[in-house]
Amino acid sequence: MAFTLKINGTPHDVDVDGDTPLLWVLRDVLGMTGTKFGCGLALCGACTVHVDGQAVRSCQTPVDSVGDSAVTTIEAVGDTPQGKALQAAWLELEVVQCGYCQSGQIMSAAALLTETPKPTDDDIDAAMSGNVCRCGTYQRIRAAIHKAAA
Amino acid sequence: MPDGSHTLDRRGFLKVSAAIGGGLALTVALPSALRPALAAAEASGFAPNAFIRIDRQGLVTLVMPSAEMGQGIYTAEAMLLAEELEVGLDQVRLEHSPPSDALYANPLIGAQLTGGSTSVRGFWAPLREAGAVARTLLIAAAAKQWGVDPSTLKAQLGKVTDGKRSLGYGELADAAAALPAPDPKTIALKDPKDFTIIGKPAKRLDSPDKVNGKAEFGIDTKLPGLKVAAIAISPVTGGKPKAVDEAAAMAVKGVRQVVKTEESVAVVADHMGAAKKGLEAAAIQWDDGPNAGVNSADLIRQLEEESKKPGAVARNEGDTEKALAGAAQRLEAIYQVPFLAHAALEPMNCTVHVQKDSCEIWVGTQVPTLAQAVAAEVAGLPKEKVQVHNHLIGGGFGRRLEVDGIARAVAVAKQVDGPVKVVYSREEDIQHDMYRPYYYDRFSAGLDAQGKPVAWTHRIAGSSIMARYFPAGFKDGVDADAVEAAAEPPYAFPSIRVEYVRVEPQGVPTSWWRGVGPTHNVFVVESFIDELAAAAKQDPVEYRKALLGHNPRALAALTLAAEKAGWGTPMPKGHGRGVMVQFAFGSYVAMVAEVEVAGDGSIKVHRLVCSVDCGLAVNPDTIEAQVQGGSLFGLTAALHGNITFANGRVEQANFDTYLPMRIDEVPVVETHLIKSAEAPGGIGETATAAVSPAVANAIFAATGKRLRSLPFDTDLLKSSS
């Protein structure tokens, strides 16, 4: 089936089965590889993107459910004030190690800050516990979210 | 000048293989603008410049001998080069090294291998020498041009100056290239007091692209005409596909081909959504083969039985039998640690393009030359026909020291026309890992009337990774890795006997896992010494200190961690502190854990206080990051990590059954770096080894219960309310 997806402000035409996860459309069809595959079951958050500003796991988002919604990915989140502040804080506090999960971490954090501009540690736990980091950068992730919110 | 990089290592296999490694080729020739790519140069036997290229525009390219998998080595190695080359870190660009043991072998290992926390230790001297050689030539070129004595000139920030005029490195490149390369041994390295880069917290050079989605991991490979493949590997090692519904798979929109290999089925498609759907439609039935009956209970029973038999002797000093017989108090204990998967977040993947007389692979690997060799073997081509494009690795933890995933991908790609990216699902990744071995350890110890140990015996039973991977490290029945940090605990014991019994688990592939030997042995040794302290009714810190008189750096680390943790200050009921100290990977680490055990047995780790003496610190910020991350990697395993087998199959599949630590579970990790002028030690794996005994000992302090198996069984702590 043909779909027109609005991704980072640009329309993209794709022709795939309607149940194809948005993740694979982004990565394999459109070549936008900043969004990562980690688990395929919405257990790790590596594939997090925004659909109309909400953080969703693109591995569990069928492309036919997206409709006219605006999809934002890591490639463009820096154009939002929250994304920009988070990327700067991430760099200032040297959050990343292997970096593979960090696209998803920043996307989840950006959605958090949009909804809750000054999150508490509990807010961060609630919003970020769906994002796995095997390198264990959590302490700096927490600090960077607080910094970006400051 | 501290430089002990060639004597630092204590790992058997490294000792053995260091001799093979020898020195690195340090030919420096400039510039590279007109030179062929390094891979081609190497194939023709021309090795101009292993680490540094400077073009006429002054662009400095540093080629990284090690693999970047999050540990920060690209920044640390760039720091070593830039310090001596006299360029700023903002003036360099980095390149992955192509496969070449001749050019990029870690001198401690003798192969182009990133592992064992050896990168800074191994490259500490050679990379500074490489930078200094280049700097010396650039200065000489400027001196020649100006007709002055080189000693009157100095290099800084990519320029050579006499104080009044200056020449950029780009302007000097041609002239420097024409000069004969000096003997690296005659080159003066900078005095550490003059370091402007080494020792100062540096921004990671790979960070900017990792926060905006631009960083390229192997899984992100993009090529014209690239197809992707989902793969199903026989769920039982040694099994084969029996029946495959190819027609059903081909009927899925976007599916292009179904490929069968000896042990797998792959569905090749335009995108992974179609490939996965096709793989499901293929409804594969398996012939499980000879390992269909493998299960954890039998594997453990076998270890238990074998561990009763005498093992190969790794260390034997004093007369433990006599000392035990005469001891005032005698202790015995059995410890067990489970099989573990790596579960790096970037699933196993490899992109391959096999053509008639060539093979190209795009992958993140810790072993580029092994990757090249296995791809050549499977493709049926000579090694020179295989090009390896290495990438950033989305978590290594030892998994990418193995090339099984590359072999599988090439076996598929051989049957595909055009490039194909083979990607494991998370389930395949966890169920077709090569696992940290299950170890079964038996201890006994004797104490004198004052509680001091007079005898210590330790028998380790488990798989030998060395025997398969580095046969030189498996000698006279002893696996140097399996006994590392056990044969040489930091303590002075009047008598000590350490044995190893090799037991290979049927149908279970085993391999390196972050922290290797010490991650197992530090847990058991530091737990059992804690048992001795308790039996002696002595404070765990004081008890250890009394055995560390000969070991000042370990003693200092222990003292600092205890002090920073407030050792001895009161804690609420249900809380406890545990301590440990280790020497591993050339570094001294002590840790104090603060733990709370609730009435239902659940364990909450509140705080980890870690002191680190890793010699001279190259990038202190990365060291702190590695202590934080390494601690959590070890803690995750201690709390949750357990791979089990039933009917020949791994019972865990995804992050709901093989649990990663999440942000709401994370303790505060404090790192206290001890300033040192000693040669650098390793760091990436130290805290992974340290954390589990610190927590186990804290659980004991909180509850009086000694947990001798990992992961911690909270059921055993339930009655503690």
Interface residues (C-beta under 8 A of the other chain):
Chain A: V16 D17 D19 T20 P21 L23 W24 V25 R27 D28 V29 G31 M32 T33 G34 T35 K36 F37 G38 C39 G40 L41 L43 C44 A46 T73 I74 E75 G78 L86 Q87 W90 L91 E94 V95 V96 Q97 C98 G99 Y100 C101 Q102 S103 I106 I124 D125 A126 M128 S129 G130 N131 V132 C133 R134 C135 G136 T137 Y138 Q139 R140 I141 R142
Chain B: M69 G70 Q71 G72 K203 R204 D206 S207 P208 D209 K210 V211 N212 G213 K214 A215 E216 F217 I219 D220 K222 V228 V252 K253 G254 D270 H271 M272 G273 A274 K276 K277 A343 A344 L345 E346 P347 L392 I393 G394 G395 G396 F397 V423 S425 R426 D621 A625 Q628 G629 G630 S631 L632 F633 T636 N654 F655 D656 P660 M661 R662 I663 D664 V666 V668 V669
